[in-house]
Amino acid sequence: MCIGVDEAGKGPVLGPMVAAAVRVDPETLPDDVDDSKRVAPARREELAAALRDREAVGVGIGVVEPAEIDAPDTDMNGLTVAAQARALADLFSAADDDGPGAEATEDDPPEVVVDAGDVLADRFGRRVREAVADRGGPDVDVTAEHGADESHPVVSAASVVAKVERDARMAAVAERHEADPGSGYPGDATTVEFLEAYVDEHGDVPDCARRSWRTCERLLDAAAQSGLDEF
């Protein structure tokens, strides 16, 4: 058994960053498990559901909400570490309840492969290991690699689960606002239109938005200037 960890939603202007930790025997994964960006949406849903339904598979989820992303004392590398550590903590918590998480002893730390969110992969892996320990989790043997979601099927599985979980949270945004927020990425015209319409109506961005992102700053600046021009 091995644990793979990856996250989805680093770059969007809308919605949280979501990480997933998946504990599974890589030999039992379907051949088409891959980096979530290379798997069709419908197939991602099928794979994620199948992984969650299998008794021999453990899944943990870690979430970083927009308000935390916007905090002035944070950076994306640290937030990615936090998301991955939270996913691992969730996985180990399930194991404490006799679920299919990771059992660990001092002599047998769980083997974890993570998609590195830092230009220095070893540093990122060390930070994830330390963050898990800080949360009261077991000692873990972390291997961090760039592109691990393409080269390690267990990390690909985590990538798929993270993406499907984030998509579900974006669907909840759409339902709450009764509007299509698009993918949430700044380059998505539907996302920008959603934000523009919200700012026009409310004079502020919604709570699902990362107000520190340039897209939000630009829209808020324009709204403020428009208000001044009315005087």
N, C-alpha and C positions, 0 to 999 in steps of 0.2 A: 504494500500500500504506500502511496505517496500523496502529498498534498500540493495542489497547485493554487496559486493566488494571482488574480489580475483585477484590474479596475476598468470601469467605463465611465466616461463623462468628465474627463479632465478639462476639456476645452470649451464646452457649451456655455452660453450666457444664461441659459435657463436650466433649472433642475439641479439635483444633487450629483455628486460623484458617488458611485456605488462600487464597492469591491466585493468579490466573492472568493471564498476558499472552498475548494472541492477536494475531498479525500476519496480516492478511488484507485483501484488497480488499473493502471494504464492499459493493460492487455485486454481489458473488458470493454474499452470504449469503442464506439462505432468508428469505422474508417474515415467518415466524413467530418469528424470533430476537427475544428480548425479555429484560427483566430476569428472572432465573431464578425469582423468586418468582411470576411470572405465566405460567410455562410448566409444563405438567403433568410430573410426574416421569419418566414413560416417554419423553416427547418430549425432555426434557432429556438423557436418556441417549443417545438417537438423535443429537441435535445434537452433543453432545460427541464421540461416536465418529466422526461424519462429519468434524468439524473435524480431529481427530487423524489421520484416515486420508488427508486430502488433502495431496498433496505440496506444493502452493503455499501451505499454511498453516503458520505456525510457532506453537508453543505452549510456554510456560514456566510452571513452577509454583514458588511460594514458600510455605513453611510456617513457622508460628510455633506451637511446641508449648506445652501447658499450663504446663510448668515455667518457660518464659520469660515467659509471660503473668503468672505469679504473682510474678515477681521484684520486689522492693520498689522498684527504681530505674527501673521502666518505667511507661509510660502507654499507653492504647489508641491515641492518635493516632500516637505514635512506633512502636508495634508494627505499625500498619497501613502506615505508611511502609516499615518493614522488610520486611513481607510482599510489598508491591508491588515494591520494589526487588529482592528475591530472585527474584521471578517474571521480571522483566525480565532480570536477570543470567542466569537459566537459559535464557531465550530467546536472548540474545546468545551464550551458550556453544554452543548448538546451531548458530548461524550460523557460528561459528568452525570447526565441523566440516563446513562446506559444506551445512548443513541450511537449511530455509526460514525462518531467523530474519531479523534485520534487519542489512543491510550498511550501514555508516555511514562517512562521511569527515568531516573537519573542516568541509568546505563543505556537507555534506548530512546534517545530523543527523536521525535517525529522528523522525517525528512520533508522539507518544504522547498518548493521551487517557485520563485516569484518573478514576475515581469518587472525588471528594474525601472524605477521612476526617477533615476538620478543618472547623470553622465558617468558617475563612478559607481558601477554595479555593486562592487564589494561593500562600499560604504552604505549603499541603500539596504543591502541584505543585513548588514550589522544593525542598522537602525530599526529594521523590522523586528529582528530578534530581540533587541533591547526593549522595544515598545510592547511586545508580547509579554516579556518578563515583568515590565512595569505594571501591566494589567493583572498580574497574578497568574499568568499562564505558565505552561511548562517550558522548560528549556527546549528550543527547537534548533535543528540543523538547517540553516537557510542557505540556499543557493540562489543568487540573484543574477539574471541574465537579461540583456537587451534582446527583445524579440522572442522571449521565452514562449509567448502565446502562439508562435509559429513553429517552434522547434520541439516543444514538450506538449504532448496531447493532454496531459492533466492540467496544464496551464490554459490550453485552448478551451477545455471544458469550463474552467473558471471564467474565462473571458466571455463565453456564451451565457453563462448564468448571470454574470454581472450586467451584461448588455440587456438581457431580457428583463431583469429586475428594474433597471433604470427606465426602460421603455414603459414598463407598467406604471412607474411613478409619473412619467410624462403623460400617460393616458389619464391619470388621475388629475393632473393639471388641466388637461383639456376639458374633462368633465366638470371640474370645479368652476372654470371660467366660461364654460359653454362656448369655447372658441378653439380653433386649431392652433397650437403653439409651434407646429412643425417639429423639426428634430431637436430644436433648442440651440443649434449652432449659429454663430454670428453670420456665417455665409449663407444661411438658409433664408430666402426671401419671405417665406411664410412666418418664420420666427420673428423677423424684423417687423413685418406688418402687424403681428400680434402685439409686440411691444409698443409700436407707434400708436396703435389704437388704444391700448391701455393707458399710456401716458397722456394722450389727448383727452381721455375721459376723466382720469383721476389725478393728473398732474404729478404722478410718481410711478415707479415701476412696481410690478407685483412682487409679493414676497418670495415667489419661486425664482426670481431673477437675481443674478449676481451683479449688484449695482456698481461694484468696483471695476467691472469689465468695460472696455472702451465703448461698446455698443450702448450700454445703459448711460454712461457718462455723456455721450454725444446727444442722446435723446433728451436727457434731463437738462443739459445745457441749452439745447434748442428750445425746450419748453420754457425755461427761465427767461431766455431772451425774448421769446414771443410775448411773455407776460409784461416785460419791461417796455416792449414796443407799443403796447396798448395804452400806455400813459402818455 
